[in-house]
Amino acid sequence: MNILEKIVTRKKEEVAEAKLKNPVEKLEKTDFFQRDPISLVAHLTKKNSSGIIAEFKRKSPSKGIINAVADVAETTTGYARAGAAALSILTDEDFFGGANQNLIIGRQHNVCPILRKDFTIDEYQVIEAKSIGADAILLIAAILTPQQILQLGSLAKSLGLEVLLEVHNQQEIEETIAHNYVAESIDLVGVNNRNLKTFEVSIETSMRLSELIPDNFVKISESGISNPVSINQLKQYGYQGFLIGENFMKTDHPAKACQEFIQSL
């Protein structure tokens, strides 16, 4: 069983537990559930947008602890002040040290769009994302069938949430967004530059796959972006969003690192 399979197995257990603790009826009564989400697409594509989606992530399966002490409110507001177009906040607890409460805090302190970064496999999680203040959800092609992507994406869009589909290779693109019935439930396509088998990272993955992604999707490059030169290279391939977490979070002052990065673009 690889790490992704372990995460999905655990996620199924988590969702079952959450449904008992916080049923859908309770989620739908939260204050955040009634708010109008902010468009991630609009913030990434508007004039003079940095395109940076700054991520709050405490740890990862490949790196272990990245930053166990950073304050959520201080870091996320610092990201926004630095010029990040949007935020990404991990909510997976076991493997990434995240929590729903982190996203709630991020929402309470920021007015920019927030992507809920998690392993979404169940409709319950889409409703949960809305209830904790997310504006967009992540769907990972490697763990979902085209039918599941359609189902989860359609529900998200009916709630006003935008959908980022993450792909890793040509096969995943051909099996998902190449089909119109699936593509209609997706707003953005993210290429994860991390090889899920070897965990090696290369932005050449984004470059290689860019021409396979239709231009009607906002293209996002994820993982392995560590310098402004990479951003300028990726823009030439049509990318408008750049998800960066570890490069900022591994420092003592993530928000300052983000500011310095954006200033050097």
Accessible surface in RSA format (square Angstrom, percent):
REM  Atomic radii and reference values for relative SASA: ProtOr
REM  Chains: A
REM  Algorithm: Lee & Richards
REM  Probe-radius: 1.40
REM  Slices: 20
REM RES _ NUM      All-atoms   Total-Side   Main-Chain    Non-polar    All polar
REM                ABS   REL    ABS   REL    ABS   REL    ABS   REL    ABS   REL
RES MET A   1   151.79  78.6  81.55  54.0  70.24 167.2  78.79  67.0  73.00  96.7
RES ASN A   2    82.06  56.6  69.39  67.1  12.67  30.5  38.00  91.4  44.07  42.6
RES ILE A   3    42.74  24.3  37.09  27.6   5.65  13.6  37.72  27.2   5.02  13.6
RES LEU A   4    23.30  13.0  23.21  16.6   0.09   0.2  23.30  16.4   0.00   0.0
RES GLU A   5    88.59  50.9  83.89  63.5   4.70  11.2  36.55  70.7  52.04  42.5
RES LYS A   6   100.89  49.2  96.95  59.5   3.94   9.4  42.04  37.8  58.85  62.7
RES ILE A   7     4.72   2.7   4.28   3.2   0.44   1.1   4.28   3.1   0.44   1.2
RES VAL A   8    22.84  15.0  22.84  20.7   0.00   0.0  22.84  19.8   0.00   0.0
RES THR A   9    63.62  45.3  61.61  62.5   2.02   4.8  47.95  64.4  15.68  23.7
RES ARG A  10    67.89  28.5  66.70  34.0   1.19   2.8  25.61  35.0  42.28  25.6
RES LYS A  11     5.56   2.7   5.56   3.4   0.00   0.0   3.38   3.0   2.18   2.3
RES LYS A  12   128.54  62.7 119.99  73.6   8.55  20.4  67.03  60.3  61.51  65.5
RES GLU A  13    88.06  50.6  81.99  62.0   6.07  14.5  35.94  69.5  52.12  42.6
RES GLU A  14    36.38  20.9  33.15  25.1   3.23   7.7  19.43  37.6  16.95  13.8
RES VAL A  15    10.47   6.9   9.12   8.3   1.34   3.2  10.47   9.1   0.00   0.0
RES ALA A  16    55.92  51.4  48.79  75.3   7.14  16.2  53.42  75.2   2.50   6.6
RES GLU A  17    96.29  55.3  90.16  68.2   6.13  14.6  46.69  90.3  49.60  40.5
RES ALA A  18    22.96  21.1  18.53  28.6   4.43  10.1  22.73  32.0   0.22   0.6
RES LYS A  19    89.01  43.4  81.54  50.0   7.47  17.8  43.90  39.5  45.11  48.0
RES LEU A  20   158.49  88.3 132.23  94.6  26.26  66.0 135.09  94.9  23.40  63.0
RES LYS A  21   161.89  79.0 140.86  86.4  21.03  50.1  92.58  83.3  69.31  73.8
RES ASN A  22    42.48  29.3  42.48  41.1   0.00   0.0   2.55   6.1  39.93  38.6
RES PRO A  23    55.11  40.2  53.24  48.5   1.87   6.8  55.11  45.5   0.00   0.0
RES VAL A  24    45.04  29.6  42.73  38.7   2.31   5.6  42.73  37.1   2.31   6.3
RES GLU A  25   111.93  64.3 109.69  83.0   2.24   5.3  58.54 113.2  53.39  43.6
RES LYS A  26   115.43  56.3 109.85  67.4   5.58  13.3  73.17  65.9  42.26  45.0
RES LEU A  27    13.90   7.7  13.90   9.9   0.00   0.0  13.90   9.8   0.00   0.0
RES GLU A  28    72.96  41.9  67.30  50.9   5.66  13.5  13.48  26.1  59.48  48.6
RES LYS A  29   169.90  82.9 140.56  86.2  29.33  69.8  89.97  81.0  79.92  85.1
RES THR A  30    45.57  32.4  37.81  38.3   7.76  18.5  45.36  60.9   0.22   0.3
RES ASP A  31   129.89  91.0 114.52 114.0  15.37  36.3  35.79  84.2  94.11  93.9
RES PHE A  32    43.59  21.8  43.12  26.7   0.47   1.2  43.28  26.2   0.32   0.9
RES PHE A  33    29.11  14.6  24.29  15.0   4.82  12.5  24.29  14.7   4.82  13.8
RES GLN A  34   127.49  71.3  99.31  72.6  28.19  67.1  50.62 107.7  76.87  58.3
RES ARG A  35    51.92  21.8  40.99  20.9  10.93  26.0  34.95  47.8  16.98  10.3
RES ASP A  36   128.26  89.8 112.88 112.4  15.38  36.4  32.95  77.6  95.30  95.0
RES PRO A  37    34.34  25.0  13.27  12.1  21.07  76.6  13.27  11.0  21.07 131.0
RES ILE A  38    44.24  25.2  39.22  29.2   5.02  12.1  43.61  31.4   0.63   1.7
RES SER A  39    39.03  33.0  31.49  42.0   7.54  17.4  29.76  63.4   9.27  13.0
RES LEU A  40     0.77   0.4   0.77   0.6   0.00   0.0   0.77   0.5   0.00   0.0
RES VAL A  41    39.41  25.9  39.41  35.7   0.00   0.0  39.41  34.2   0.00   0.0
RES ALA A  42    50.80  46.7  42.91  66.2   7.89  17.9  48.91  68.9   1.89   5.0
RES HIS A  43    42.49  23.2  42.49  29.5   0.00   0.0  23.16  23.9  19.34  22.5
RES LEU A  44     6.29   3.5   0.00   0.0   6.29  15.8   0.00   0.0   6.29  16.9
RES THR A  45    58.31  41.5  32.07  32.5  26.23  62.5  20.23  27.2  38.07  57.6
RES LYS A  46   118.29  57.7 103.11  63.3  15.17  36.1  72.19  65.0  46.10  49.1
RES LYS A  47   182.80  89.2 154.69  94.9  28.11  66.9 107.70  96.9  75.10  80.0
RES ASN A  48   141.45  97.5  95.90  92.7  45.55 109.7  38.54  92.8 102.91  99.5
RES SER A  49    26.48  22.4   2.36   3.1  24.12  55.6   7.46  15.9  19.02  26.6
RES SER A  50    18.02  15.2   6.18   8.3  11.83  27.3  13.82  29.4   4.20   5.9
RES GLY A  51     2.75   3.4   0.00   N/A   2.75   3.4   2.75   7.5   0.00   0.0
RES ILE A  52     0.00   0.0   0.00   0.0   0.00   0.0   0.00   0.0   0.00   0.0
RES ILE A  53     0.00   0.0   0.00   0.0   0.00   0.0   0.00   0.0   0.00   0.0
RES ALA A  54     0.58   0.5   0.00   0.0   0.58   1.3   0.00   0.0   0.58   1.5
RES GLU A  55     1.65   0.9   1.65   1.2   0.00   0.0   0.00   0.0   1.65   1.3
RES PHE A  56     2.46   1.2   1.96   1.2   0.50   1.3   1.96   1.2   0.50   1.4
RES LYS A  57    22.02  10.7  21.63  13.3   0.40   0.9   1.21   1.1  20.82  22.2
RES ARG A  58    49.04  20.6  48.22  24.6   0.82   1.9  18.12  24.8  30.92  18.7
RES LYS A  59    57.24  27.9  57.24  35.1   0.00   0.0  13.56  12.2  43.68  46.5
RES SER A  60     7.93   6.7   5.67   7.6   2.26   5.2   5.27  11.2   2.66   3.7
RES PRO A  61    51.31  37.4  10.19   9.3  41.13 149.5  22.36  18.5  28.96 180.0
RES SER A  62    48.17  40.7   9.71  13.0  38.46  88.6  15.85  33.7  32.33  45.3
RES LYS A  63   117.05  57.1  87.97  54.0  29.08  69.2  37.66  33.9  79.39  84.6
RES GLY A  64    33.89  41.8   0.00   N/A  33.89  41.8  32.17  88.3   1.71   3.8
RES ILE A  65   115.92  66.0  88.92  66.2  27.00  65.1  88.92  64.0  27.00  73.3
RES ILE A  66    25.68  14.6   3.97   3.0  21.71  52.3   8.00   5.8  17.68  48.0
RES ASN A  67    13.30   9.2   7.77   7.5   5.53  13.3   7.17  17.3   6.13   5.9
RES ALA A  68    62.72  57.7  39.25  60.6  23.47  53.4  39.54  55.7  23.19  61.4
RES VAL A  69   135.30  89.0 107.79  97.6  27.51  66.3 113.59  98.7  21.71  58.9
RES ALA A  70    12.30  11.3   1.67   2.6  10.63  24.2  11.21  15.8   1.09   2.9
RES ASP A  71    76.04  53.3  66.44  66.1   9.59  22.7  23.67  55.7  52.37  52.2
RES VAL A  72    10.42   6.9   8.67   7.8   1.75   4.2   8.67   7.5   1.75   4.7
RES ALA A  73    20.91  19.2  20.03  30.9   0.88   2.0  20.28  28.6   0.63   1.7
RES GLU A  74   118.50  68.0 110.90  83.9   7.60  18.1  43.74  84.6  74.76  61.0
RES THR A  75     5.35   3.8   4.21   4.3   1.14   2.7   1.14   1.5   4.21   6.4
RES THR A  76     0.54   0.4   0.54   0.6   0.00   0.0   0.54   0.7   0.00   0.0
RES THR A  77    26.22  18.7  25.20  25.5   1.03   2.4  19.55  26.3   6.68  10.1
RES GLY A  78     5.98   7.4   0.00   N/A   5.98   7.4   3.51   9.6   2.48   5.5
RES TYR A  79     0.30   0.1   0.30   0.2   0.00   0.0   0.30   0.2   0.00   0.0
RES ALA A  80    36.74  33.8  21.53  33.2  15.21  34.6  22.32  31.4  14.42  38.2
RES ARG A  81   186.05  78.1 148.29  75.6  37.75  89.9  81.28 111.1 104.77  63.5
RES ALA A  82    14.13  13.0   0.96   1.5  13.17  30.0   4.29   6.0   9.84  26.1
RES GLY A  83    34.62  42.7   0.00   N/A  34.62  42.7  27.37  75.1   7.25  16.2
RES ALA A  84    10.27   9.4   0.08   0.1  10.19  23.2   0.08   0.1  10.19  27.0
RES ALA A  85     8.52   7.8   0.53   0.8   7.99  18.2   8.07  11.4   0.45   1.2
RES ALA A  86     0.00   0.0   0.00   0.0   0.00   0.0   0.00   0.0   0.00   0.0
RES LEU A  87     0.59   0.3   0.59   0.4   0.00   0.0   0.59   0.4   0.00   0.0
RES SER A  88     0.17   0.1   0.00   0.0   0.17   0.4   0.00   0.0   0.17   0.2
RES ILE A  89     0.22   0.1   0.22   0.2   0.00   0.0   0.22   0.2   0.00   0.0
RES LEU A  90     5.00   2.8   4.47   3.2   0.53   1.3   4.47   3.1   0.53   1.4
RES THR A  91     9.19   6.5   0.00   0.0   9.19  21.9   0.00   0.0   9.19  13.9
RES ASP A  92     0.66   0.5   0.53   0.5   0.13   0.3   0.13   0.3   0.53   0.5
RES GLU A  93   115.39  66.2 111.32  84.2   4.07   9.7  26.01  50.3  89.37  73.0
RES ASP A  94    61.64  43.2  42.21  42.0  19.42  45.9  18.85  44.4  42.79  42.7
RES PHE A  95    41.85  20.9  37.18  23.0   4.67  12.2  40.22  24.4   1.64   4.7
RES PHE A  96    27.01  13.5  27.00  16.7   0.01   0.0  27.00  16.4   0.01   0.0
RES GLY A  97    22.13  27.3   0.00   N/A  22.13  27.3  14.00  38.4   8.13  18.2
RES GLY A  98     4.12   5.1   0.00   N/A   4.12   5.1   1.84   5.1   2.28   5.1
RES ALA A  99    35.73  32.9  32.42  50.0   3.31   7.5  35.73  50.3   0.00   0.0
RES ASN A 100    47.31  32.6  42.00  40.6   5.32  12.8  15.29  36.8  32.02  31.0
RES GLN A 101    98.09  54.9  95.39  69.7   2.70   6.4  45.18  96.2  52.91  40.1
RES ASN A 102    16.54  11.4  16.54  16.0   0.00   0.0   0.00   0.0  16.54  16.0
RES LEU A 103     0.00   0.0   0.00   0.0   0.00   0.0   0.00   0.0   0.00   0.0
RES ILE A 104    38.89  22.1  38.89  29.0   0.00   0.0  38.89  28.0   0.00   0.0
RES ILE A 105    43.94  25.0  43.94  32.7   0.00   0.0  43.94  31.6   0.00   0.0
RES GLY A 106     0.00   0.0   0.00   N/A   0.00   0.0   0.00   0.0   0.00   0.0
RES ARG A 107    15.13   6.4   7.54   3.8   7.59  18.1   2.39   3.3  12.74   7.7
RES GLN A 108   114.73  64.2  76.64  56.0  38.09  90.7  27.20  57.9  87.52  66.4
RES HIS A 109    97.09  53.1  72.03  50.1  25.06  64.1  53.19  54.8  43.90  51.1
RES ASN A 110    12.55   8.7   1.74   1.7  10.81  26.0   4.77  11.5   7.78   7.5
RES VAL A 111   133.42  87.8 123.71 112.0   9.71  23.4 125.11 108.7   8.31  22.5
RES CYS A 112    12.48   9.4  11.62  13.0   0.86   2.0  12.12  30.7   0.36   0.4
RES PRO A 113     0.47   0.3   0.47   0.4   0.00   0.0   0.47   0.4   0.00   0.0
RES ILE A 114     0.99   0.6   0.00   0.0   0.99   2.4   0.99   0.7   0.00   0.0
RES LEU A 115     0.37   0.2   0.00   0.0   0.37   0.9   0.00   0.0   0.37   1.0
RES ARG A 116     8.25   3.5   7.22   3.7   1.03   2.5   0.79   1.1   7.46   4.5
RES LYS A 117    32.24  15.7  32.24  19.8   0.00   0.0  14.53  13.1  17.70  18.9
RES ASP A 118     4.53   3.2   3.16   3.1   1.37   3.2   1.00   2.3   3.54   3.5
RES PHE A 119    17.45   8.7  17.45  10.8   0.00   0.0  17.45  10.6   0.00   0.0
RES THR A 120     2.73   1.9   2.72   2.8   0.01   0.0   0.18   0.2   2.55   3.9
RES ILE A 121    29.43  16.7  13.26   9.9  16.17  39.0  13.26   9.5  16.17  43.9
RES ASP A 122    39.52  27.7  35.96  35.8   3.56   8.4   6.50  15.3  33.02  32.9
RES GLU A 123    69.52  39.9  67.10  50.8   2.42   5.8  15.81  30.6  53.71  43.9
RES TYR A 124     6.90   3.2   3.88   2.2   3.02   7.8   5.11   3.8   1.79   2.2
RES GLN A 125     4.58   2.6   3.79   2.8   0.78   1.9   1.66   3.5   2.92   2.2
RES VAL A 126     0.10   0.1   0.00   0.0   0.10   0.2   0.10   0.1   0.00   0.0
RES ILE A 127    22.62  12.9  22.62  16.8   0.00   0.0  22.62  16.3   0.00   0.0
RES GLU A 128    18.60  10.7  18.60  14.1   0.00   0.0   1.27   2.5  17.34  14.2
RES ALA A 129     0.18   0.2   0.18   0.3   0.00   0.0   0.18   0.2   0.00   0.0
RES LYS A 130    15.96   7.8  15.34   9.4   0.61   1.5   5.96   5.4  10.00  10.6
RES SER A 131     4.56   3.9   1.04   1.4   3.52   8.1   0.00   0.0   4.56   6.4
RES ILE A 132    11.21   6.4  11.21   8.3   0.00   0.0  11.21   8.1   0.00   0.0
RES GLY A 133     0.00   0.0   0.00   N/A   0.00   0.0   0.00   0.0   0.00   0.0
RES ALA A 134     0.42   0.4   0.00   0.0   0.42   1.0   0.00   0.0   0.42   1.1
RES ASP A 135     0.28   0.2   0.02   0.0   0.26   0.6   0.02   0.0   0.26   0.3
RES ALA A 136     0.41   0.4   0.41   0.6   0.00   0.0   0.41   0.6   0.00   0.0
RES ILE A 137     1.15   0.7   1.15   0.9   0.00   0.0   1.15   0.8   0.00   0.0
RES LEU A 138     2.53   1.4   2.43   1.7   0.10   0.3   2.43   1.7   0.10   0.3
RES LEU A 139     0.00   0.0   0.00   0.0   0.00   0.0   0.00   0.0   0.00   0.0
RES ILE A 140     7.23   4.1   7.11   5.3   0.12   0.3   7.11   5.1   0.12   0.3
RES ALA A 141    10.26   9.4   0.77   1.2   9.49  21.6   0.77   1.1   9.49  25.1
RES ALA A 142    42.73  39.3   7.85  12.1  34.88  79.3  13.50  19.0  29.23  77.4
RES ILE A 143    32.14  18.3   6.04   4.5  26.10  62.9  15.40  11.1  16.74  45.4
RES LEU A 144    15.04   8.4   0.53   0.4  14.51  36.5   3.15   2.2  11.89  32.0
RES THR A 145    71.50  50.9  68.99  69.9   2.51   6.0  68.38  91.8   3.12   4.7
RES PRO A 146    41.06  29.9  41.06  37.4   0.00   0.0  41.06  33.9   0.00   0.0
RES GLN A 147   109.95  61.5 108.80  79.5   1.15   2.7  54.20 115.4  55.76  42.3
RES GLN A 148    65.64  36.7  65.51  47.9   0.13   0.3  16.87  35.9  48.77  37.0
RES ILE A 149     0.00   0.0   0.00   0.0   0.00   0.0   0.00   0.0   0.00   0.0
RES LEU A 150    42.82  23.8  42.82  30.6   0.00   0.0  42.82  30.1   0.00   0.0
RES GLN A 151    88.81  49.7  79.73  58.3   9.08  21.6  23.81  50.7  64.99  49.3
RES LEU A 152     4.08   2.3   4.08   2.9   0.00   0.0   4.08   2.9   0.00   0.0
RES GLY A 153     0.00   0.0   0.00   N/A   0.00   0.0   0.00   0.0   0.00   0.0
RES SER A 154    51.12  43.2  42.71  57.0   8.41  19.4  35.37  75.3  15.75  22.1
RES LEU A 155    40.56  22.6  35.52  25.4   5.04  12.7  39.82  28.0   0.74   2.0
RES ALA A 156     0.00   0.0   0.00   0.0   0.00   0.0   0.00   0.0   0.00   0.0
RES LYS A 157    79.83  38.9  61.15  37.5  18.68  44.5  42.60  38.3  37.23  39.7
RES SER A 158    87.39  73.8  43.03  57.4  44.36 102.2  49.89 106.2  37.50  52.5
RES LEU A 159    36.47  20.3  27.88  19.9   8.58  21.6  33.36  23.4   3.10   8.3
RES GLY A 160    40.09  49.4   0.00   N/A  40.09  49.4  27.82  76.3  12.27  27.5
RES LEU A 161     2.74   1.5   0.00   0.0   2.74   6.9   0.00   0.0   2.74   7.4
RES GLU A 162    28.85  16.6  28.85  21.8   0.00   0.0  13.11  25.4  15.73  12.8
RES VAL A 163     0.00   0.0   0.00   0.0   0.00   0.0   0.00   0.0   0.00   0.0
RES LEU A 164     0.14   0.1   0.14   0.1   0.00   0.0   0.14   0.1   0.00   0.0
RES LEU A 165     0.00   0.0   0.00   0.0   0.00   0.0   0.00   0.0   0.00   0.0
RES GLU A 166     6.33   3.6   6.33   4.8   0.00   0.0   0.00   0.0   6.33   5.2
RES VAL A 167     0.00   0.0   0.00   0.0   0.00   0.0   0.00   0.0   0.00   0.0
RES HIS A 168    18.65  10.2   9.88   6.9   8.77  22.4   9.73  10.0   8.92  10.4
RES ASN A 169    62.06  42.8  61.75  59.7   0.31   0.7  25.93  62.4  36.13  34.9
RES GLN A 170    89.08  49.8  86.93  63.5   2.15   5.1  18.39  39.1  70.69  53.6
RES GLN A 171   111.58  62.4 108.23  79.1   3.35   8.0  30.62  65.2  80.96  61.4
RES GLU A 172    21.38  12.3  20.47  15.5   0.91   2.2  12.47  24.1   8.91   7.3
RES ILE A 173     4.52   2.6   4.52   3.4   0.00   0.0   4.52   3.3   0.00   0.0
RES GLU A 174    88.10  50.6  82.04  62.1   6.07  14.4  33.34  64.5  54.76  44.7
RES GLU A 175    78.74  45.2  76.51  57.9   2.23   5.3  28.67  55.5  50.07  40.9
RES THR A 176     3.94   2.8   3.94   4.0   0.00   0.0   3.94   5.3   0.00   0.0
RES ILE A 177     5.58   3.2   0.00   0.0   5.58  13.4   0.00   0.0   5.58  15.1
RES ALA A 178    66.66  61.3  29.01  44.8  37.65  85.7  39.37  55.4  27.29  72.3
RES HIS A 179    80.78  44.2  76.66  53.3   4.12  10.5  49.34  50.9  31.44  36.6
RES ASN A 180   119.92  82.7 113.61 109.8   6.31  15.2  24.33  58.5  95.60  92.4
RES TYR A 181   106.73  49.8 100.06  56.9   6.67  17.4  79.55  59.8  27.18  33.5
RES VAL A 182     0.00   0.0   0.00   0.0   0.00   0.0   0.00   0.0   0.00   0.0
RES ALA A 183    16.78  15.4  12.86  19.8   3.92   8.9  13.07  18.4   3.70   9.8
RES GLU A 184   133.36  76.6 111.43  84.3  21.93  52.2  47.84  92.5  85.51  69.8
RES SER A 185     2.55   2.2   0.82   1.1   1.72   4.0   2.55   5.4   0.00   0.0
RES ILE A 186     9.59   5.5   0.00   0.0   9.59  23.1   0.00   0.0   9.59  26.0
RES ASP A 187    29.02  20.3  19.45  19.4   9.56  22.6   6.00  14.1  23.02  23.0
RES LEU A 188     0.00   0.0   0.00   0.0   0.00   0.0   0.00   0.0   0.00   0.0
RES VAL A 189     0.00   0.0   0.00   0.0   0.00   0.0   0.00   0.0   0.00   0.0
RES GLY A 190     0.00   0.0   0.00   N/A   0.00   0.0   0.00   0.0   0.00   0.0
RES VAL A 191     0.00   0.0   0.00   0.0   0.00   0.0   0.00   0.0   0.00   0.0
RES ASN A 192    18.53  12.8  17.58  17.0   0.95   2.3   0.00   0.0  18.53  17.9
RES ASN A 193     3.02   2.1   0.00   0.0   3.02   7.3   0.38   0.9   2.64   2.5
RES ARG A 194    34.61  14.5  34.36  17.5   0.25   0.6   8.11  11.1  26.50  16.1
RES ASN A 195    72.78  50.2  62.01  59.9  10.77  25.9  19.18  46.2  53.60  51.8
RES LEU A 196    47.56  26.5  37.66  26.9   9.91  24.9  37.69  26.5   9.87  26.6
RES LYS A 197   190.63  93.0 157.04  96.4  33.60  80.0 104.88  94.4  85.75  91.3
RES THR A 198    79.88  56.8  52.71  53.4  27.17  64.8  58.83  79.0  21.05  31.8
RES PHE A 199    62.61  31.3  52.53  32.5  10.09  26.2  53.04  32.2   9.57  27.4
RES GLU A 200   125.83  72.2 117.40  88.8   8.43  20.1  44.96  87.0  80.88  66.0
RES VAL A 201    56.00  36.9  23.52  21.3  32.48  78.3  23.75  20.6  32.26  87.5
RES SER A 202    50.99  43.1  43.78  58.4   7.21  16.6  40.16  85.5  10.83  15.2
RES ILE A 203    26.04  14.8  23.44  17.5   2.60   6.3  23.44  16.9   2.60   7.0
RES GLU A 204   113.83  65.4 112.60  85.2   1.23   2.9  28.12  54.4  85.71  70.0
RES THR A 205    19.06  13.6  18.95  19.2   0.11   0.3   4.82   6.5  14.24  21.5
RES SER A 206     0.00   0.0   0.00   0.0   0.00   0.0   0.00   0.0   0.00   0.0
RES MET A 207    36.02  18.7  29.73  19.7   6.29  15.0  16.74  14.2  19.28  25.5
RES ARG A 208   147.08  61.8 130.86  66.7  16.21  38.6  78.21 106.9  68.87  41.7
RES LEU A 209     3.41   1.9   3.41   2.4   0.00   0.0   3.41   2.4   0.00   0.0
RES SER A 210     6.71   5.7   6.65   8.9   0.06   0.1   0.66   1.4   6.05   8.5
RES GLU A 211   152.01  87.3 114.23  86.4  37.78  90.0  44.30  85.7 107.72  87.9
RES LEU A 212    65.14  36.3  47.38  33.9  17.76  44.6  52.31  36.7  12.83  34.5
RES ILE A 213     3.08   1.8   0.00   0.0   3.08   7.4   0.28   0.2   2.80   7.6
RES PRO A 214    54.93  40.0  42.43  38.7  12.50  45.4  54.24  44.8   0.69   4.3
RES ASP A 215   130.85  91.7 100.86 100.4  29.99  70.9  39.22  92.3  91.63  91.4
RES ASN A 216   122.53  84.5  81.80  79.0  40.74  98.1  50.01 120.4  72.53  70.1
RES PHE A 217    10.67   5.3   5.57   3.4   5.10  13.3   6.35   3.8   4.32  12.4
RES VAL A 218    12.06   7.9  11.46  10.4   0.60   1.4  11.99  10.4   0.06   0.2
RES LYS A 219    13.53   6.6  13.30   8.2   0.23   0.6   3.84   3.5   9.70  10.3
RES ILE A 220     0.00   0.0   0.00   0.0   0.00   0.0   0.00   0.0   0.00   0.0
RES SER A 221     0.00   0.0   0.00   0.0   0.00   0.0   0.00   0.0   0.00   0.0
RES GLU A 222     2.38   1.4   2.38   1.8   0.00   0.0   1.41   2.7   0.98   0.8
RES SER A 223    26.11  22.1  15.64  20.9  10.47  24.1  10.57  22.5  15.54  21.8
RES GLY A 224    41.93  51.7   0.00   N/A  41.93  51.7  18.56  50.9  23.37  52.3
RES ILE A 225     4.84   2.8   0.04   0.0   4.81  11.6   0.10   0.1   4.74  12.9
RES SER A 226    65.55  55.4  50.18  67.0  15.36  35.4  27.38  58.3  38.17  53.5
RES ASN A 227    59.03  40.7  58.69  56.7   0.34   0.8  24.65  59.3  34.38  33.2
RES PRO A 228    29.46  21.5  29.46  26.9   0.00   0.0  29.46  24.3   0.00   0.0
RES VAL A 229    96.10  63.2  95.34  86.3   0.76   1.8  95.98  83.4   0.12   0.3
RES SER A 230    10.18   8.6  10.18  13.6   0.00   0.0   0.00   0.0  10.18  14.3
RES ILE A 231     0.00   0.0   0.00   0.0   0.00   0.0   0.00   0.0   0.00   0.0
RES ASN A 232    74.31  51.2  71.34  68.9   2.98   7.2  23.46  56.5  50.86  49.2
RES GLN A 233    73.26  41.0  72.17  52.7   1.08   2.6  17.68  37.6  55.58  42.2
RES LEU A 234     0.00   0.0   0.00   0.0   0.00   0.0   0.00   0.0   0.00   0.0
RES LYS A 235    97.60  47.6  81.43  50.0  16.17  38.5  47.10  42.4  50.51  53.8
RES GLN A 236   150.86  84.4 109.97  80.4  40.89  97.4  42.62  90.7 108.24  82.1
RES TYR A 237    97.63  45.6  85.82  48.8  11.81  30.7  52.61  39.5  45.02  55.5
RES GLY A 238    37.07  45.7   0.00   N/A  37.07  45.7  29.26  80.3   7.81  17.5
RES TYR A 239     3.42   1.6   0.00   0.0   3.42   8.9   0.00   0.0   3.42   4.2
RES GLN A 240    76.31  42.7  70.04  51.2   6.27  14.9  24.41  52.0  51.90  39.4
RES GLY A 241     0.00   0.0   0.00   N/A   0.00   0.0   0.00   0.0   0.00   0.0
RES PHE A 242     0.63   0.3   0.63   0.4   0.00   0.0   0.63   0.4   0.00   0.0
RES LEU A 243     7.26   4.0   6.31   4.5   0.95   2.4   6.31   4.4   0.95   2.6
RES ILE A 244     4.31   2.5   1.41   1.0   2.90   7.0   4.31   3.1   0.00   0.0
RES GLY A 245     6.09   7.5   0.00   N/A   6.09   7.5   0.31   0.8   5.78  13.0
RES GLU A 246    43.60  25.0  40.14  30.4   3.45   8.2  17.44  33.7  26.15  21.4
RES ASN A 247    31.00  21.4  24.16  23.4   6.84  16.5   6.63  16.0  24.37  23.6
RES PHE A 248     0.33   0.2   0.33   0.2   0.00   0.0   0.33   0.2   0.00   0.0
RES MET A 249     0.12   0.1   0.00   0.0   0.12   0.3   0.00   0.0   0.12   0.2
RES LYS A 250   127.30  62.1  99.23  60.9  28.06  66.8  52.81  47.5  74.49  79.3
RES THR A 251    47.00  33.4  38.47  39.0   8.53  20.3  45.23  60.7   1.77   2.7
RES ASP A 252   131.30  92.0 103.85 103.4  27.45  64.9  23.92  56.3 107.39 107.1
RES HIS A 253   117.51  64.2 112.41  78.1   5.10  13.0  72.62  74.8  44.89  52.2
RES PRO A 254     7.56   5.5   7.56   6.9   0.00   0.0   7.56   6.2   0.00   0.0
RES ALA A 255    22.59  20.8  20.92  32.3   1.67   3.8  21.25  29.9   1.35   3.6
RES LYS A 256   120.20  58.6 115.17  70.7   5.02  12.0  61.95  55.8  58.25  62.0
RES ALA A 257    19.86  18.3  12.63  19.5   7.23  16.4  15.77  22.2   4.09  10.8
RES CYS A 258     0.00   0.0   0.00   0.0   0.00   0.0   0.00   0.0   0.00   0.0
RES GLN A 259    78.32  43.8  78.32  57.2   0.00   0.0   6.66  14.2  71.66  54.4
RES GLU A 260    94.41  54.2  87.39  66.1   7.01  16.7  36.57  70.7  57.83  47.2
RES PHE A 261    14.16   7.1   8.63   5.3   5.53  14.4  13.68   8.3   0.48   1.4
RES ILE A 262    26.67  15.2  20.49  15.3   6.19  14.9  20.49  14.8   6.19  16.8
RES GLN A 263   129.48  72.4  94.88  69.3  34.60  82.4  42.94  91.4  86.54  65.6
RES SER A 264    70.48  59.6  38.68  51.6  31.80  73.3  46.08  98.1  24.40  34.2
RES LEU A 265    69.99  39.0  16.77  12.0  53.23 133.8  35.75  25.1  34.24  92.1
END  Absolute sums over single chains surface
CHAIN  1 A    11779.5       9532.9       2246.6       6063.9       5715.6
END  Absolute sums over all chains
TOTAL         11779.5       9532.9       2246.6       6063.9       5715.6
